Amino acid sequence: MSEGRESVYGKRRLLNNGLLEPLPGGAAVLVVPNEETYKYEEFTRLFLAQERKVRAFVRRMTVSEEDMDDVIQQVALVAWRKFSDLKAGEDFGLWACVIARYEVLKWRRKQARDRLVFSEQTLNLLADTELENLERRERERKSLDSCLEKLSENERALVLSVHTPGLSVARIAEETGQQAKRLYRRVSKLRLALLACVKTEVAKEA
């Protein structure tokens, strides 16, 4: 997300008719029927968690930040209206990107006279490629989670220490009294094992 820009929900509210509109001063006000409150909160949680993915998907097919924001707002509207169609266990981010694909195509048709806008054929090609990439990355993420679960608690902590704020291999070495070089070698071996495991798991789903 670009500097100075906020989430779609930062300065907008959901009205009873399911529309988003700007609020002065940046305050977030929620006006939702009582029976819809839980559903809306769940939708908001999921959308905010996946918004970066959706924005990245849309950004590849639009010309400017303003165009991207316009499309994202429409995606949020449509996704909320269709939220009941989301199946249990279905990947929300991928589902939202499919909606985004159609919203980008609608946007493109409205901007058809602009020479800077991609052709519909190009947009379809970009969308197909990006959706395939999203599905592949999601399979890899799930496979990685599965492979990490196969490690012991100590091995998992050691591998993740490289990417965990406030934690490091050197710190683990100091706390356990082990040599840092030895632990770094252990991390390298574990990474190779995880890579092989992920490849195997992904191949199973192919």
C-alpha positions in Angstrom: 0.0 0.0 0.0 1.5 3.4 -0.9 2.5 5.9 1.7 -0.3 8.1 2.9 -3.0 5.7 1.7 -5.2 3.9 4.2 -7.2 0.8 4.0 -10.5 0.9 2.1 -12.2 0.8 5.5 -10.2 3.5 7.1 -12.4 6.4 5.9 -15.5 4.5 4.8 -18.6 2.9 6.3 -21.0 0.2 5.3 -24.6 1.4 5.1 -27.7 -0.7 5.5 -27.9 -1.0 1.7 -24.4 -2.3 1.5 -22.7 0.7 0.1 -19.4 2.3 1.1 -19.1 6.1 1.4 -16.4 8.5 2.6 -16.6 10.0 6.1 -15.2 13.5 6.9 -12.2 13.6 9.2 -11.2 9.9 8.6 -13.4 8.5 11.4 -14.8 5.0 10.8 -18.5 4.6 11.5 -20.3 1.3 11.1 -24.0 1.3 10.4 -25.1 -2.3 10.0 -28.4 -4.1 11.0 -28.0 -5.9 14.2 -28.4 -9.4 12.7 -25.6 -8.6 10.2 -23.1 -7.3 12.7 -21.3 -10.6 13.2 -21.3 -11.3 9.5 -19.9 -7.9 8.7 -17.1 -8.2 11.4 -16.1 -11.5 9.9 -16.1 -10.1 6.4 -14.0 -7.0 7.5 -11.5 -9.3 9.3 -11.0 -11.4 6.2 -10.9 -8.5 3.8 -8.4 -6.6 5.8 -6.2 -9.7 6.2 -6.2 -10.2 2.4 -6.4 -6.6 1.2 -2.7 -6.5 0.3 -3.1 -9.5 -1.9 -6.1 -8.1 -3.7 -4.5 -4.7 -4.1 -1.4 -6.3 -5.7 -3.6 -8.3 -8.0 -5.5 -5.2 -9.1 -2.4 -3.0 -9.4 -1.0 -5.2 -12.1 -3.9 -4.4 -14.3 -4.7 -0.8 -13.7 -2.9 2.4 -14.7 -2.8 4.5 -11.6 -3.2 4.4 -7.8 -6.5 6.3 -8.2 -7.8 3.7 -10.7 -6.7 0.9 -8.4 -8.5 2.4 -5.4 -11.7 2.8 -7.4 -11.6 -0.8 -8.4 -10.7 -2.0 -4.9 -13.7 -0.1 -3.5 -16.0 -1.8 -6.0 -14.4 -5.1 -5.2 -15.2 -4.5 -1.5 -18.8 -3.7 -2.3 -19.3 -6.8 -4.5 -17.5 -9.1 -2.1 -19.7 -7.9 0.8 -22.9 -8.5 -1.2 -21.7 -11.9 -2.3 -20.1 -12.9 1.1 -22.9 -15.4 1.7 -21.7 -17.3 -1.4 -18.3 -17.9 0.1 -18.0 -21.6 0.9 -16.6 -22.8 4.2 -12.9 -23.4 3.9 -12.7 -21.5 0.6 -9.7 -19.2 0.3 -11.0 -15.7 0.8 -8.1 -13.9 -0.9 -8.4 -16.0 -4.0 -12.2 -15.6 -4.0 -11.8 -11.8 -3.7 -9.3 -11.8 -6.5 -11.7 -13.6 -8.8 -14.2 -10.9 -8.1 -11.5 -8.3 -8.7 -10.8 -9.8 -12.1 -14.4 -9.1 -13.2 -14.4 -5.7 -11.7 -11.2 -4.8 -13.5 -12.8 -5.9 -16.8 -15.8 -3.7 -16.0 -13.5 -0.8 -15.2 -11.6 -1.3 -18.4 -14.8 -1.2 -20.5 -15.7 2.1 -19.0 -12.2 3.4 -19.8 -12.0 1.8 -23.3 -11.3 5.1 -25.0 -8.1 5.6 -22.9 -5.1 4.4 -24.9 -3.2 3.8 -21.6 -5.7 1.1 -20.6 -4.8 -2.5 -21.4 -6.9 -4.3 -23.9 -9.5 -6.8 -22.6 -7.5 -9.7 -24.1 -4.3 -8.5 -22.2 -6.3 -8.1 -19.0 -7.6 -11.6 -19.2 -4.1 -12.9 -19.8 -2.7 -11.0 -16.9 -5.6 -12.1 -14.7 -5.2 -15.7 -15.6 -1.5 -15.6 -14.9 -1.9 -13.9 -11.6 -4.6 -16.2 -10.4 -2.5 -19.2 -11.3 0.4 -17.6 -9.3 -1.9 -16.9 -6.3 -3.1 -20.6 -6.3 0.5 -21.8 -6.6 1.7 -19.6 -3.7 -1.3 -20.7 -1.6 -0.4 -24.4 -2.2 3.2 -23.7 -1.3 2.2 -21.8 1.9 -0.1 -24.7 3.0 2.6 -27.2 2.2 5.2 -25.2 4.1 2.9 -25.1 7.2 2.4 -28.8 6.9 6.1 -29.4 6.6 6.9 -27.2 9.6 4.5 -29.2 11.7 6.6 -32.3 11.0 9.6 -30.7 12.7 10.2 -30.9 16.4 9.4 -27.8 18.5 13.1 -26.9 18.8 13.8 -27.4 15.1 10.8 -25.2 14.2 11.9 -22.5 16.6 15.4 -22.6 15.1 14.2 -22.3 11.5 11.8 -19.5 12.3 14.2 -17.6 14.4 15.8 -16.1 11.3 12.4 -14.4 10.5 11.2 -13.7 14.0 11.7 -10.2 15.4 13.7 -10.3 18.6 14.9 -13.8 18.0 18.0 -15.0 16.2 20.2 -18.0 15.9 22.9 -16.2 17.9 20.5 -15.6 20.7 19.4 -19.2 20.7 23.0 -20.3 20.8 23.6 -18.0 23.8 20.6 -19.2 25.6 21.3 -22.9 25.0 25.1 -22.8 25.3 25.6 -24.2 21.8 27.9 -22.9 19.2 26.4 -20.4 16.8 28.2 -21.9 13.8 26.8 -25.3 14.5 23.3 -24.0 14.8 23.6 -22.0 11.5 24.7 -25.3 9.8 21.7 -26.9 11.4 19.4 -24.2 10.0 20.8 -24.7 6.5 20.1 -28.4 6.6 16.6 -27.9 8.0 15.9 -25.4 5.2 16.9 -27.9 2.5 14.8 -30.5 4.2 11.8 -28.1 4.2 12.3 -27.3 0.6 12.3 -30.9 -0.4 9.3 -31.5 1.8 7.4 -28.6 0.2 8.2 -29.8 -3.3 6.9 -33.2 -2.4 3.7 -31.9 -0.8 3.0 -29.5 -3.8 3.5 -32.4 -6.2 0.9 -34.4 -4.4 -1.7 -31.7 -4.9 -0.8 -31.2 -8.6 
